[in-house]
């Protein structure tokens, strides 16, 4: 390994340790100790070892010092604003993005004598819609640091260079609007490309092509069925703009221009523009730096070294932002590249060692298949544990799916880029060319859906047994690959792994056999609600939504599958609000839902009711509108659904659910206000309940005393997350506690599970 690689990898390791394990005050001490050890080793050792030891020591010391300095000099400015509501001046970084209840816009705060700080401003009054990159604005907002949400530490924002959140930004005033400038040109270009793709490609392909060409997944993510299929089949990476796309772009340029000086001169600026359009994602920056190093190596009479190029890219990214090391994109990109560099050649040699000599179509296909498979396996070997850690799932069909679709990605990307260019010149020509990549997209999504369909296409790693199974399987494969043991040993590993997985799933199925118990779990989905009821082999879900940025549908699916179940017998949405029904499309796309029970839609507050019902119809699910008291039986559990008791707001039009199993009664109120709670208590013969799932996340206008006195709950569960509404309110908590009701909250306890016979073990 070259000098730069020794230094860069040790620098990166120090930054990684600083981000995850080392308190800020200990970083200078760690830097001094590493530097001293490096100098000592340099004095005692001889030859190449002394140089390597010195580089390692200096790299570690530099990493600790750089992280300390960055945090002290730059992030400290963000901490000064934490919890402060103030008036600021800022420059708009990108176009605003509309969400259901708000708009967000990225800005850089400009303060005299201070480093500019990137922030994400959330606007609720619609005043940000006309902002453009480069605008200078003033506004008032409540600021909080971007490294936490509530008490939960996050890294997705800090790893992308955000320092602050500007909550409830208001009184926005534009001081100047210069329009498109040199520094904002790439933002305008990216937007123009996205709009041109949307106007050129058919709707079924435009979201995929936008993600493939620009990295913007916003439209693709709206197609939940496609997103779930790609996720379960292990091909999400093909639309996460990365080194693969840079390699395709560079390969196309060299194929057209030849390996000449002109090609090298043109390739770098083209790749830089592509990097800017894709938003400077770590994976693309890494790939562009490596490709530039490859092109520059002959100019300095050096041979290209992939590890050195990788090290240079890593060093540049961490010098710009050491927090990037904690980003999933950063970790996956560098892990995949390292796997391809170290492991792919070994696997490919094994696969091609017995191929006959000479040229033939059969051999050509075999070489292509072995190259695709070895590249996929090399990347998966290093990225799988990272994906398992962050996403809690593993795609078992990923190698097969990648083998079947990767060949189509290159022509889809190249012809797609040509199509967009043609559309800028003459739109009809672009629309004609668009049929080719659209057909390839249709094929990719078809294969993804086909491979994702089996129950075991992907598994969630919830539970100790599944985590142990994954760890042992992965370690066995890693040992065989890294020690270059005979490939036939993989057959034994996969056979034993499949047998162990079958045993785990059979055991889970036996535990879920009829008559074997009842459980009700209120999931932690942030500011939202999702309740899962299991009774023998039957499963019911009441609500699945969140307004905290959590994918409640995925969280619900993950929990259901962790219980050894792949179907939902009854899905109930109490009302059509995002924090209760936002996960609908995910559930219909990922689980076999038999019956949907919902209130009659009114279509006067949002389009969510239309989306829920359309998703149910696409899934072939039976829909029941609750307009009268309805009793449904799931095994030994009886569920009573009470119809809406109000007609004005969506909350008033919500349905409520009573769940009874073996003398244990639970009442789930959704978001109904106190007026409807009083009607519920007066109109229906409600039992004394052991557990109450509190209405409207504990708001002051719900969970009235009259209802509490009528049903006399022993325990109350509040599904709540970080919010600006003051949930749960002190008044509600006081009403519960004054009656001796034991209160549990998902924001404090996580998932809250009740099992038959274990009331005291909530």
N, C-alpha and C positions, 0 to 999 in steps of 0.2 A: 504494500500500500504506500502511495506517495506521501510526501511531507504534509501537503495540504489536507489529505484525508485524515491523517493522525490528529492534526490540530482541530479540524472541523468536527469530527465525530466526538472528540472529547469535549469541545466547546458545547456541542448540542446536548451531550449527556449532562453536563453541568446545568445548562438551562432547564432541561427536563426535570432534574432533581430539584432545582430551585422552585419550579412551578408547582410541583406536586408534594414535595416532602419537607423542604427546608424553610423555616421562618426567615423573614427578611433580615433580622438582626444578626443571624448566624452566617449570612453569605460572605461578608468580608473576612470573617475568621476562616471559613472554608476555602476562600480564594488564597489567603496567605498560606494555609497549610499545604494546599495542592502545589502552589508555586515553590515552596520550600522543599517539598518532597521531590519535585521535578529537578530542581537544581542539585539536590543531594544525589539523586540517581545519576544525573549527568556527570557528577564528579567521581562516582564510584564505578560506573560501568564503562565499557569500552566498545568501540566499533559502532554499528548501526543501532545497537540497543540504547546507547547513551543518548543518541539523537531522538530516538522514538520516545524515550522516557521524558526528555526535556519538552518535546512537543505535546506529549500527553499532559504533563504538569501545567504547562503554560496554557493549553487549551482549556483545562478544567478551571484554572484560576481566572482566565479571561471570561469564561462563561458565567461564573458566579459574580464577578465584578460587573459585567455588562448587565446582568439581570437586576442586580442591586441598584446600579446607577439609573437604569431605565425606570425602575419602579420609584426611586427616590426623586428623580428630577422631572419625570413626565407624569406618571400616574398619581403622584402626590397632588398635582393640580386638580385632578378629578376628585380626589377625596375632599379637597377643600370645599367643593360644591355639593358634596353628598348631603342630601336632606335639606338643601337650601332652595328656597323659591326666590328667583331673582330675574332681573331684566338683562338680556345679553344681546350681543351682536354676533352674527354668524354668516358664513358663506355656504350656500346650498351646494351639496356635492353631487346629488343625482336627482332624477325625476321622482316625484312623490308616488307612493304606491297606495292604492285604495284597498281597504279591508272592510268587513261588514259594518263595523261600528266606528271606524276611525280611519285616518290616513297617517302614514308615517313617511318621514322624509329625513334623509341623512344630511347632516350639516357639520361644519367645522367651526367651533367657537373661537372667536377672535377676542382675546383679552390683552390689554396693554402690558408688555413686559413678561408675557407668559407664552408657553408653547401652545400652538393651536391644538385643540382636542376634538377628535371626531365623536359625534354623538348621534343617536337616533331620536328624533323628536316625534312624539305622538300627538296628533291634532284631531279634535273631535268636532270642530265647528265648520269644517269644509273650507277653511281659509288657506289651506296649503295646496289646493288642487292646481293652481296656476303657476306655482313656483317652477323655476328652471335652473339647471346647473349653472353655477357662476353668479347667481343672484346674491346680493348682500342684503340681509334681512335683520330685523330686530324682533324679539318676542320675549314673553315672560313664561317661565315654566318652573316646575318643581323638579330638581335634578337628583339623580341617584347614580351611583357607580354601576358600570355595566358588568361587573364581575359577580354580582349576586342578584337574585330575584327573591325578595323576602329574606329568608334565612338560608336559601338554597344557593350554593356556589355553582356558577355556570362558567363555561369557557368558550361557548360558541360565538359570543360577541367579542370578547377581548382578543380571541385568537384571530379575528378579522380586523383588529385595529380600532374597535369602538372603546371609548373610555366612559361614556356617560349615556344615560337615558334622560330625555327631557319629557317629563310627564305633563300631560294636559297643556301643551304649548298653545298660547293664545296671544291675542293682540299682535298678530304678525303684520309687520310693515316692511315693504320692499324699499330699500334705500337706493339701490341701483340694479339694473338688469342688462348687462352687457351682451347678452345673447351668447351664441357659440364662440368660444375662444379656443386657443391652442390647447389649453389644459382641460377643457371640457369637450373637445371635439369627439373623443371616443364615446362619451355618454350619448351624444346626439346620434352618432353612427350606430351604436348598439340599438338604440330605440328605433331608428329607421329600418334597420335589418329585421328587428322583431315585427314591426308593422308590415314590412314587405313580405315576410314569411306568412303572416296571417292572411294577407290578401292574395297570396299566390297558391299556396297549398290547400288541398281539401281539409275540412275541419278535422277529419279523422287522423290526419298526419301533421297538422301544423304545430300542435303542442310538442310532439316528439321532435320534429325538425328544429323548433326553436331551442329546445334543450340541447340537441345534438350540436347545433352550430354556434350557440351563444352561451350555453350553460344556464340559461334562465328556465327553471322548471315550473314556473307559476302556472302556465296553462296546462302542462302535462299532469301536474298534481291534481288538477280539477277532474281529470279522467281517472277516478279512483280505481276502477277495474283494471286499467292498464298499469297503473302504478303498483298495485298490489301484486299483479302477475309478474312484473319485472322484479319486484323485491323478493318474492318467494322463489322465483326461478334463478336468482343470483346474477341478473344482468343489469342492475341499476347503474353500474359503473359506466356503461356505454354512453349514457347521456350526461354523466357528470364530467364536463369538459376537462380533459386531463392530458397526460403525456401521450396517450394513444392518439388523440386528435392532432396533437402537434406533429407526431411522427407521420401520420397520414398526410398532413399538409406538406411537410418537408419532402416526403417521398414523392408526392405528386409533382412538386416543383422540380425536383431533380429528374423525374421521369420525362417531363416536358422539355426542360432546358439542358438535360445532361449534367454530368458531374463536372461542371466548369466553374471558373471564377465568377462568371455572370450569375450562375445559379446561386452560388454562395453569397454574393453581394445582395441579390434580391430576396433570398430566403429570410435573412435576419430581420429586415424591416417588416416583411409580411407577417412573420411570427410575432413581432412586437405589437403590431396592430391587432392580431388575433388575441394576444394576451390581454390587451387593453379592453377589447370588446367583451371578453369573457369575464371581466371584473377582477383581473389580477389574482385569480384563485391560486393557492399555493401549488397545486398540482401542475397548472399550466406554467407558472413562473419557473418551477423546478425543471420542467421539460424544455422550456425555451433556453434557460441557462445551459443545460446539458447539451442541447443541440448547437448552441452558439460556441460552446467549448469544443465540440467536435469539429465545427467548421474552422475555428481559429487555431487548432492545434498545429496544422501544417505550416501556418505563417510563422510560428515560433520554433519550427523544426522539432516538434514534439509529437510523439504518438498519443492518440487519444486514449485516455484511461477512464472507463465508465465510473469507477468508484471515486476518482478524483473529481470528475464533473459533478457527480451526485453530491459530493462533499461541498463543492463550491456553491451549488444551488442552495444547499441547506444553510450554509454560513450566511449567504446574502439575505435569505428570508428571515433568519433569526437576528441578524443585525438590524434589519428594518423593524421587526417586532418580535421580541423574544417570547411573547405570549402565544405566538403562532404554533409553538411546539405542542400546546395542549389542544389544538384543533384536530377534529377527526379527519378532515380533508388532508391536512399536513401529514398526519401519521399514516393514513392509508396510502397516500401517494408515494411516500418514501419507502414504506414497507414493501409495497408492490414492486417498485423499481429494484430494491435490494434483492428481493426474491428472484426477479427475472435475471438479474446480473449473476447471482451466485448459484441458483438452483436450476433454472431453465436449461442451460447448456448440458448439465448432467442428465436431466430427464430426456432431453432430445437425443443425446448420444445413445442412451439406453434404447429408445424407441426406434432409432434408425440404424442401429448397429447390424441388424440382420436383413436389411433391405438389399435386394440384388443390385449389382452395379449396372451402369448403363442408363439410358433414358427411355422412359415409357410413360404413358398417361397414368397407368396404375401407380407407378413409383412417384410421379408428380403429385397425385392426390394423397398418397401416403405421407409424402414429405410435408405437404400443406397441413394435413390433419395432425401429424406429430408436432409440427411447429405451433399450431394453434393450441393443442392440448398441453404441450410442455410449458408454453407461456402462461396459460391459464393456471396450471397447477403450481408453477413457480410463484406467481403472484398470490394465489390463494394460500399457499403454505405460510406466507408471512403476514397476510392481511386477515385471515380467518379469526385468530384470537382477538384482534382489535375489534372486528365487527361483532364478534360474540360478546365482548365486554360492553360495547356501547349500545348495541341494538338488541342484545339478548336472544338472538336467533341465528340459525345456521341453515343455509340452503343446501340440501343434499343433492340437488339436481344441477347445481351450478356448473360443474365441468361439462356435462352433457349439453346444457342449454347454450353455454358459450361456444362449444364446438359447432353447434347447429346455426348460430346467428352471427358470429363474429365476421364471417366472410362477407355478410351483407352490410356491415357497418361502413366499411371503407368506400364502396361505391355510393352508398346513401349519403355519406358526408361530402364526397367530392362532387357528385352530380347535384347534390343539394346546394352546395356553395355556388356552383356554376349557374344553377337555376335562379338563385337570388340575384346574382350579378346580371343575368339576362333580364330578369323582371325589372331591374332598375332602368335598363335600356328601353325595353318594350314589354309591357306586362303580358300581352297574349303569348309571346314566345316563352316567357317564364312559366306560364300556366301549362303550356304544352309539355315542356321539359319536366314539370313537377310530377307528371304521372309516373316517371321512373323511380325516383326516391320514395314516392307515396306507396308504390307497389312493394318496395323493399321494407318500408315501415310496417305495412300490413302483414308481411311475412314474419318480421321480427316479433310483432305483438301476438300473432297467431301461435308461434312456437313458444313464446313466453307463457301464454295462457294455457297451452297444452301441457307444458312441463310443470306448471304451477298447480294444475288441477288435482293430482294425487294428494291424499291426506298427508303423506310423509315427504312432500316436496321440500318442506322446510320444517324445522322443529324449534320450539322455544326452549331456552335453557333455564326455565324456572324450576326450582326444586333441587335439592342436593344431589339426587340420583342422576338427573340430566346433566348437571355440571360435572360430576365425576366422570360420567360416560364420555362427555366431550373432551375433557382434559386427558383422559387415558388414550382415547383414539388419536387426538392431535399429537400428543407426545410420541406415540408409537410411529406415526407416519413421519414426523419430523426426524426422529432418530434414524429411520431407514433412509430418508433422503439425504440428511447431512453426513451420515457415515458411509454413504454410497453402497449400502447393502443390496443384495439381489432383489430385483423388483418383485419377484414372485412372493416375497414375504408380505407384500401389501395384501395379497389375497387372504392370507391368514388373519391379518389385522382387520380388514373390512368384514370378513366373515364373523369374527368374534364380536366386532362392533355392532353388526346387524343383529346378532343373536342377543346381545346385551340390551340393545334398544327395544327389541321385541319384548323382552322380559319386563322392562320398565313400563312399556305401554300396556301390556297385559295386566300387570299389577295395578296400574292406575284405573284400568277398565273394571277390574274386579272390585276395587274400592268404590267405584261409582255404580255398582249393581243395584237393582231395585230393592227397596226396603232397607238399604244400608245406611240411611241417614239423610239429614237435611243440613244445608249450610246457606247462609246469606252473607254476602261480602259487599261492603261499600268500598269501592275502589278509590284510591287517591288519584284524582285526575285534575288537581288544582281547583280553580274556581269553576266548578261544574258538578256533574253528578253521574255516577254509573253504579248500579246495583246488580249483582249477579246472584241468582238463586239456583241452587242445585238440589234436586230431590231424586235420589236413586239415579236412574239413567237420564232423567229429564233435566233440561236447563232452561232457565228464563232470564232475561235481561230487562231491567227497568231503567230506561234512560242511558244515554252514552254521549256526553258532550262536555266541552270545556271552553272557557274563554281565556285561558292562561297560556295559550300557545302549545298546549299538550295535545297530542293526537289521541283523543279519548277512545276513538274507535279501535285504534291499534292496541291501546292499553287493555281494552275490554277483550279483544280477540286473544291477546297474549295470555290474559288470565284464564279465559275459557279453555284454551288449548293446553295450558299448564295443568288443568284438571283432567286431562286425557279425553277431551271432548272436541268434536269438530262441527257440531250443529247446535242451533238454538231453537228450541221448540216454540217459545213465545218471546217476542220482542215487544216491549211496551215503551212508547214515548208519551210522557205525561203532557207535554205541550211542545210547540214548534219554536224553541229558542236554541241558539247555538250551544249554550252551556248545558243543554239537556239532550238535544237531538243532532248535534253537529257531527257525531261519529257514525251516522246512519249509513252513508254510502260505503264506508270502510267495512262495516259489519256485513252488509249485503254482498260485498265483493269477496270477503275472505271466509265467511262462515255460511253454512247451509241453514237459512232462517225459514221456518215453516209458516209461522203466523205472525202478523204485525197487528197490534192493537193501538189505535191512536184516536184522539178526538177529531171530530169533523173539522176540516180546514176552513179558514175564513178568508185567506189570501189578502188580508188588509194590513199586515205588519211587515211581512218579508216573504221572500220566495222559498224559504226553507221547507214549508209544507209541500210545495210542488216537487222539490228535489227529493224529499224523503219518499213520497208516494211513487215518483217515477223510478227511483232506485229499487223499491219493492216490486214494482211491476216488471222491471227488467230481470229481476232475480226469480220471477215466478212465484212470489210469496203471496199467500192469502192475506187480505187486508180486512180488518174488522174495525168499524167506526163505533166507538163507545158512546151511545146516546141514552143508555139505561143501565141499571145495575147488571153487571155481567159476572158470572161465576165460571171459572175455568179450573180444571183439575190436572195437576202434573204429578203423577204417582201418588204419594201420600200427602202432597201439599195442595191446599186449596187457595186459589188467588181470586179475590173479589175486586173488580174494577168498577169504581164509582164514576158516573158521568160528570161532565162539567156543571158547575153550579153558578157560573157567572157568564156574562156575555160581552163585556167591554174590552178588557185587555187580554193578551195572550195568557198571562198568568191566571186570570180569573177563569179562563176557558180550559184550564188544565184538568186532567183526570187524576184521581188518587187510587192507590193500590193497597189492599190489605192482604197480607200473606200469613197463612195459618198452617202450622205443621206440628202435630203431636202436642197440642196445647200451648205452643209457643206462637204468639201473635206479633206481627210487625206491621206498622202502618207507614206507608211511604207517601208523602204529601206533595212531592214535586215542588212547585213554586206558588201554590195558592195563597192568597192573602187571608188575613184574619176573618174578614166577612164571610168568605166561602168556608173557612174552617168551622165557623159557628153554624152555618147551614148544614155542613156535613154532620156535625155532632147532633143537630136537632132532627134531621131527616132520616138518618140511618141508625140502626141498632148496632153501634160499634162495641166490640168487646174491650175488656181491659187488655191493654197491650203490654208485652214485655219490652218491646223495643220500638222507638219512634225515630224514623229518619226525618229530621227536622226540615220544615218547609223553607224554601228560598234562602238556603245557606245560612240560616240564623238571622235573617233581617229583622228589624224592629217591627215591621208590619205583618209578621207571621208568628205562628206558634203561640196563639192566644191562650189566656188562662182558662177560658171556658172549655176549650178542647182538651187541654191538659187535665182539667178536673174530671172530664167525662171519661177519658181513656186511661188515665192514671199510669203512665209508662214508668217502668223501672229504670230504663236506660234510654238515652237520647244520643243519636249519632248525627253530627253536622258535617256534611260534605262541603268543604270550603278550601280556598287557596288564597294567594295574595290578591288583593282587590282594593279598589279605591272607594268602595261603598261602605266600609266599616263593618263588613260581615265577619264573624257573627257580632251582633250588637250587644252592648252591655245589658240592655233591657231584657233581651231574650235569654241571655245566660242567667240573669237574676231570676227570671220566671221559672227556669228549669231547676236551678239550684235551691230556690226557696221551697220547692216541693220535694226535695230529697232525691231528685233524678240525677243519676250518674251520667256525666257528659263525656263523650269521646269526639275528637275532631280529626279529620283526615290530614289536615295540615300539620298536626302534631304527632299522630300515630301511624300515618301511612294507611295502607289497606286495613280495614277493620272487619274481621270475620267472626261470625257467630255460628256455632255448630250445635246441633241437638245434644242436650245434656251437658253443655259446657257454657252455661250462661255467665258464670263468673270468670270465664277465660277469654272474654272479649278483648 
